[in-house]
Amino acid sequence: MRDHVKLGAREGGDTIAAIATAVGGAVAVVRISGPCAAEIAGGVWQGREPLRQAPFRVLRLGRIVAAEGEVDERALAVFMPAPHSYTGEDMVELQCHGGALSARLVLLALLRGGARHAEPGEFTRRAFLNGKMDLTQAEAVADLIQAHSEAALRLANRQLHGLLGRQIDSIHDRLSDLLAEIEARLDFTEENLDWASREHLEQGFSECGAAMARLLASQHDGEVLRDGVRVVIAGPPNVGKSSLLNAILGRDRAIVTPIPGTTRDTLEEFVQIRGIPVRLTDTAGIRATDDVIEKNGVERAVATARSAHVVLWVFDASLPYEAQRRSENEQGDNVILVANKADLLRGEGAGLPSEVCRTCALTGDGLEGLYAALERAVWEASDHREADVAVSARHAALLHEAGPLVDDACRCALANAWELAAVSLRGAIWAIGQINGRTATPDVLDRIFARFCIGK
């Protein structure tokens, strides 16, 4: 059981049900979890033997028969008694034919039988509350479902296997040991006991601080892999921005014409570039205009570019380079200059600086060079390699909260201000405990599991 989270009537006292698969598949899975899972499912599914009497964790063929007779089809059922199930409770999974109607009718029959419709992420929430996983592993379930790249998938799997949780546990336990040492000094002030040396205490605080710093250094890579990089294609009209979008996607997504101002709104697509999940946005050509609709598109393009991680500022390679350097939007550390229509270049690069990427959206020439520049821009904030773990923004905020408290506890301990050191340490331990769920409160859990889908 978690330190500060108790299993209440809403969280484990009743039986929940939900469809666990997306609409449109060949097979639909309906999940039931809770103390009455077998009885409620047994009122809907009929096989040769009742669910509780048949072999456990074995798929068995039967029929779905609702009381009103609106469902009558063959279905598979598997019963997984507590505690050896995903949620740690009695669980049943019913597998019926795919399609929204069949699965929904099965679910309605279960709800009439006494189950409650599960909330988003409630199955995983119960798994956490029942000690089947810590909070970092529960978050990894959502990351696994939402992964947009193979690297993100591997990262989520490592977190699901407990790699991040074990590192957090190690920090939590080491801080708890330091607190126990300090509290012993407070409780036995008159005793001449064999206290740990100042060097030992300082080393303990230092090691905890270093471990937290290493985790914080992984935040950038984690955010890139989990959330994707916002890359915006911007520049003047009619320089081939939409053609470049289509070339990167490998298909015609944006309308391309020789008429300036064709694109009047943003167009976003998701793509992987060298293992990096990228949210790629095409924008309207940036220029002065009296057209009200185009002007709105230009304003949106400028705002979108300002919020991007990386801007691909595209210009026409066939026109004089210096004559096109007029916009402040092409300035900045996150801007990659792209000379499109490079097949029309004359002479030795037509005076283009070496850092400018030369592309031809029509033929695809130069795209690999552009991808290399994008890769450098994304990872320049870190010594990128595929790390075993990477913290999320939530984890980082709690580590930032704990870090100064650990430093303060160390200073107080070295000054023999034991009571102040204990206060700071308790705060640090509380913050670290919120990462793995040892001290997570219900409102924290509500925010975390709100991003889950129903049925997971």
N, C-alpha and C positions, 0 to 999 in steps of 0.2 A: 504493500500500500504506500502511496506517495505521502511525503511528510505533511503537506498542507492541503491535499486534495482528497476528499472523502467521496466514496461512491454513494450517491443519493438515490432517491426513488426514481428520478428522471434519468439517472445514469447507471443503469444496471438492474433496477428493480422491476422493469417491465420487459416485454418482448417486442422487438422492432423488426420491421421487414422493409425491403426496398429492392427494386430492379438494379442489378449490378452491372449490366452490360448496355452498350450503346444500341440505339435503334438501328435496325437494318441488317443485323447479322443473321447467320443461319440458325444460331442457337441463342436463346435468351436465358439468363441465370437470375433467379430470384432468391435473395438471401433472407434468412430468418435467424435472429440471435436473441437469446434470453432464456429465462427459466422454463418457459412454456413452449419453446421452439418446436420440440418434437410433437407435442400434443396439437398445437395449432396447425403445423404442416400436415400431421396425420389426418386432420379433418378435411384436408383438401386433396391430398395425394393418397392413393390406395394401391398397395402392392400385395404380394403373397403373404407378407408378414408385416406387422406394425413396425414403425421405424425403431422403436426402442428395443424390439426383440430380435431384429435382424443384425447381421454383422456390421460393426461400425466402420465408418470411413470407406465404404464400398458403394459404388454406384449401382443402384438397383432400378430396374424397369417397372413402371406402374402406369397409372392413369391419374390425370387431374380431373376430379369430379366435384364441381361446386354444387352447393345446396340448391341453387336456383336452376341448375342445369345448363347455364350459358357456356360452360367450359367442359369439354369432354375430349381429351386428347392424351396421347401417350407422352410420358415424361420420365426423366431420370431423377432420382433423389439420393442424397447422401447425408447421413447423420453423423455429426462430429461432436461427441459429448465433451463437456468441460472436464478438465481445463485445457485439453489438447485440441484447441481450435484457434482460429485467427483472433477471435475476440477474447478467448479464455472462458467463454460461456458455452452453453449448449447451442450448437448451430446446425441449421439445415440449409442445403442449397438444392433448389429445384431447377432442373434444366428442361425447358419446354421449347417448342418450335419458335424460331425468331419471328420478329414482327411486333410492332407496338401493341396491337390489340390483344394477342394471346397473353403476353407477359403482363399487361395491365389487368386483364381479367383475373389472372392468377393472383396478382398482388391484392386486388380488391377482395377476393375470397379470403385471403389471409387476414386482411384488416377486419373483415366482418367476423372472422374467427377469434378476434381478440388481440391481434398484433397492432402496434402503433407504427405509423409511417416514420421511417428513420429520417433524421436530419442530416444535412451534409457532413460527411466525415464521421458519422456517429459510430460506425463499426470500428474504425481505427481508433477513435476516442476511447471506446470501451477496451480495446486491446491495450492502450496505454494505461488506463485506470486499473486494469486487472494485472498489470505487470508483465505483459507479453512483450513490450518494447518501451524504450524511453522516448522522451519527446523529440529528440533529434531523429530517431528512427521513424517516428510517426510523420514528421515533416518530410522525411525522405520518400515516403509513400506518395505524397502529392507531387514531389519533384520528379519521381519516376514516371508518373502518369503524364506530367506536363513537359517532359524532356523533349527538346527540339533537335538534339544532336546526339551522336554516339558518345561523345565525351561527357555530355550532361547525363546521359543514361548511366555511364560507368561511375560517375561521381555519386549519383543518387543511390546506386547499388552498394557502393562502399559505405555510404552513410547508413543505409538500411541494415548493413551487416554489423554496424556498431562501431566503426572506426572513429568517428567523431565523438560519439558518446563515451567511448573509453578514455579519450584524451580529456574530455570535460570531467569525467569521474575522477581521473588522476589529480587534476587541479583541485577539485572539490575536496577530495580526501586529504591532500597535502595541507590545504588551508585549514581543514578541520583538525588535523594533528597539531598544527601551530596554535590554533585556538585552545585546544586542550592543554597544551603546555603553558600558555599564558594564564588560563583560568586556574590551573593548579597553583601557580604562583600567587594568585589572588586569594585562593581558598586556604592556602597553607603558608601564610606570610611569616609565621613564627617558626616554621620548621626549617631545619638545616638539611634540605634534601639535595640530591644530586641533579641540579637543574642543567638543562642544555646550555651550552656556551653561547655567547653572543655571536660567534662566528657561525655556529650551527643554525641559529635563528635567521641570521642574515642570509645565509646560503639558501635556506628554505624559501624565504620571501623572494629572493632573486630568481630561483628556479621557477617559481610560480609565475612571476612577472614575465620571464623569458618565454614560457610556454604560452601565455596569453598573447604575447607579441607575435609569436609565430602564427598563431591562429588568425590574428587580425590581419596579418600580411596576406592571407589567402582570400580575403573578402572580394577583392577586385576580380580575381579569376572566377570565383564562385558566382558573382553577379553576372559576369559575361556568359558563363555556361548556362545558368538557370534562366535568366531573363532575356538574353540576346542583346546584341549591340544595335543601337539605333543609328543607322547610316542613311543620310539624306543626300539625294542627288539634286544639286542646285546649280544655278548659273543663268546666263542670259537666254532669251528665246532662240529657238531654232539652231541650237548647237548639238543636238542629238542626245538630249537627256533621256527621253523616252526610249529611243533606240538603244541606249546603253542599258537601261532597265531591262528591256526585252532580251538583250544579248546575255546579260548576267543570269536571267531566269531561264534562258534557253527556250523561250516561247514568246509568242506575241501576246503581251498583256496590256500594253498601253497603245493608244492610237497614235500613229506616226504620220504626219503630213509635212510638206514643205512650208506650210503657212505658219508664221510666228504666232504664238499665243494659243496654240491648239489645246495644250494642257492648262486647265483653269482650276484644278483642285489637286489635293494630294492623293496619291495612290500608293498604298502600302502592300508589300508582299513579304513573305518569309522565305529565306533561302539560307543554305549552309555554304560558307566559303572557307575552305581549308579547315574544316572542323569547327568553325565559329558560327554559332547561330546568329543570323543577321535579320533585323527588321528593316527592310530596304524601302525607302520612300521616294517616289518621284514627285517633283513639285513643278508649279507653274514657272515659266521663264520670268526672271526678275528684270523689270524695266519700268520706266515711267509710262503711265497710260491714263487716258481719260475714260476708258471703258470701265463701267462700275463693276461688272462681274469679274473682268480680268484683274482689276485693281484689288478686289477681295482675295483673289487667288494669289496675287503677288504678296500681299500682306501675310497670308497664311504660309506661303513658302518661306518668307523671312523668319517668321516665328518658329516654324518647324526646324529650320536649319540651326537656329540658336539653341534649341533644346536637344540637338543631336550629339551623340558621342563622337561621330566622325561625319564630316561633310565632304562629299566628292564635288568639288567646284569644277564644272565642265565648261570649257570654252572651245571655240572653233579653231582648230589647228591651221586651217587654210588662211586665216586672217592674221594680220600683224599682232604679235603677242602683246607688246606694250600698249597698243591702242585699246586692248580689251581689259587692261588692269585699272578698272574704274570703281570697283565696288568694295566697300569695307567688309562685305560678307565673305570675300575670298581670303581674308586675313585670319590668322589664328593657328594655334598649335594643333588643333584637331582637323585642319583642312588639308585635303589632298588635292592638288591641282591636276586636272585631267584634260589633256589636249585631245579632243575627239576629232574624227575625220582625219586621222594622221596619214591616211593614204594620199591625202592631197598636199602633204608637206613638200616643200621644195628646198633643196640644198641640205646642208648639214644641220638638220633639226630646226631650221628657220629661226635660229636665235633663241630657242627654248632652253631654260635652265635645266640642269641635269635632274633635278628633283621632280620635274613634271612628268607625269605618266602619259605616254602616248598610246591612244587606243583608236581602233576602227570598229565601231559598233556593228557595221554591216558585215564584216568578215570575222570579227572576234579577235583580230590581232591586238596584242597588247594587254589582253585581259589578265594573263598570268602575272604580268608586272604590276598591274593594278591590285590584284589580290595580295601580292607580296607586300605592297605598300600599306594596304589595309591591315594585314596581319601585324606588321610592325607598329602601326598606330594603336591597335587594340591592346597589344601586350607591352607597350613601352612603359606602362606604369608598374610592371612587375617583372620579376625574373621568371618568365613563364616556363613551366613544365607541368605535366599533368600530375598535380599533387594528389596525395591520398585523400585529403579532406579539404573542404573550403567552407568557411562560415557564411551564413546569410546576413542580411542587414539586421535582423532581430538579434542574432547571436552577437554580432559586432557591437551593437548598442549596449548589450549587457556586459560584454568584455570591457568596453570603454568605461562603463560605470564601475566595474570591479577594480580595474587597474589602479586608479588613484587611491582607492580605499586600501589596497594592498600596500602601496607605497607609504601611505600615511601610517598604517599599522606597523610597518617596519621601522619607520622613524621613531614612533612612540615606544616601541619595544626596546630599541637600542638606547632610548633615553630613560628606560625603566618606568615609563608611564603606562603601566600594564592595563589599567582600566580603559584608557583611551585606545590602546592597541586592540583590546578585545572588542570594543564598539565598532571600530573600523573593520575588523576581521569578520564580524557577524554580518555586516552589510555586504562585504565582498562575497561571502559564502551564500547569502541570499540571492545575490545577482547571478552567480554561477549556477546555483540550483535551478534558476528559472530557465536556463538553457536546456538542461537535460530533464527537467520536469520535477525535480525533487521538491522545489518550493513553488511550483506553478500554481496560480490561483485560477478559479473558474473563468474569470473574465479574460485572462491570458489564453486559456484553452479555447474560449469562444472565438477569439480573433484568429487563432491558428487554424482551427478546423472549419471556419467559415469559407476558406478557399478550396475546400475539398468538394468533390462531386457527391451526390447522393448515391448510396450503395457501396461506398468505399470506407 
